Amino acid sequence: MSNTESADHQPETAKELSFEDAVQELEAIIQRMSGGTQSLENSIAEFERGIKIVRECQKMLSDAEQRVESLIKAADGQVQTKSFDSE
């Protein structure tokens, strides 16, 4: 999408994006908005799309967290908290 295109011409809604695609779209929105060449109207539309994507990402992360917790529940129903090391 060029800097002059409107954000409402996006082919996908935030709910149709995978988490990884949503993050890439957010990065693209930030790049376009940081360029300073968009009209105010396009910047607002991009901002609104970004907010929708962030909210959907938060929901995806929350859902993933619940799935992980259900997988690590002990036999007595207690959730076992384990530290996650990314190393």
VEXDREN-2710 file (C-alpha; in Angstrom, 1 decimal):
% VEXDREN-2710
k/r/px/py/pz
1/MET/0.0/0.0/0.0
2/SER/1.4/3.4/-0.9
3/ASN/1.4/6.3/1.5
4/THR/-1.5/7.9/-0.2
5/GLU/-3.9/4.9/-0.1
6/SER/-6.6/4.8/2.5
7/ALA/-6.3/2.2/5.3
8/ASP/-9.9/1.2/4.7
9/HIS/-8.9/-0.6/1.5
10/GLN/-7.1/-3.3/3.5
11/PRO/-7.8/-6.8/2.1
12/GLU/-8.1/-8.4/5.5
13/THR/-9.8/-7.5/8.7
14/ALA/-7.8/-7.8/11.9
15/LYS/-9.7/-11.0/12.8
16/GLU/-8.6/-12.6/9.5
17/LEU/-4.9/-12.1/10.2
18/SER/-2.6/-14.6/11.9
19/PHE/-0.8/-13.2/14.9
20/GLU/2.5/-13.0/12.9
21/ASP/0.7/-11.2/10.0
22/ALA/-0.9/-8.8/12.4
23/VAL/2.4/-7.9/13.9
24/GLN/3.8/-7.3/10.4
25/GLU/0.8/-5.2/9.5
26/LEU/1.3/-3.1/12.7
27/GLU/5.0/-2.6/11.7
28/ALA/3.9/-1.5/8.3
29/ILE/1.3/1.0/9.7
30/ILE/4.0/2.4/12.0
31/GLN/6.4/2.8/9.0
32/ARG/3.7/4.6/7.0
33/MET/2.6/6.9/9.8
34/SER/6.2/7.7/10.7
35/GLY/6.9/8.8/7.2
36/GLY/4.8/11.9/7.7
37/THR/3.5/12.0/4.2
38/GLN/0.0/10.8/4.8
39/SER/-3.0/13.1/5.1
40/LEU/-4.6/13.5/8.5
41/GLU/-7.6/11.5/7.3
42/ASN/-5.4/8.5/6.2
43/SER/-3.3/8.8/9.4
44/ILE/-6.5/8.6/11.5
45/ALA/-7.7/5.6/9.5
46/GLU/-4.3/3.9/9.9
47/PHE/-4.4/4.6/13.6
48/GLU/-7.9/3.1/13.9
49/ARG/-6.8/0.0/12.0
50/GLY/-3.8/-0.3/14.3
51/ILE/-5.9/-0.2/17.4
52/LYS/-8.2/-2.9/16.0
53/ILE/-5.2/-5.1/15.2
54/VAL/-3.6/-4.5/18.7
55/ARG/-6.9/-5.5/20.4
56/GLU/-7.2/-8.6/18.3
57/CYS/-3.5/-9.5/19.1
58/GLN/-4.2/-9.1/22.8
59/LYS/-7.2/-11.4/22.4
60/MET/-5.1/-14.0/20.6
61/LEU/-2.4/-13.8/23.3
62/SER/-5.0/-14.2/26.0
63/ASP/-6.6/-17.2/24.2
64/ALA/-3.2/-18.8/23.8
65/GLU/-2.4/-18.2/27.5
66/GLN/-5.6/-20.0/28.5
67/ARG/-4.8/-22.9/26.1
68/VAL/-1.4/-23.3/27.6
69/GLU/-2.7/-23.1/31.2
70/SER/-5.3/-25.8/30.4
71/LEU/-2.5/-28.0/29.1
72/ILE/-0.4/-27.7/32.2
73/LYS/-3.1/-28.1/34.8
74/ALA/-2.3/-30.7/37.4
75/ALA/-4.6/-33.7/38.1
76/ASP/-6.1/-31.8/41.0
77/GLY/-7.1/-28.9/38.8
78/GLN/-4.4/-26.6/40.1
79/VAL/-2.4/-24.7/37.5
80/GLN/1.3/-25.2/37.8
81/THR/3.1/-22.0/37.1
82/LYS/6.4/-22.6/35.4
83/SER/8.9/-19.9/34.4
84/PHE/9.4/-19.5/30.7
85/ASP/13.0/-19.0/29.5
86/SER/13.3/-18.0/25.9
87/GLU/17.0/-19.0/25.9
END
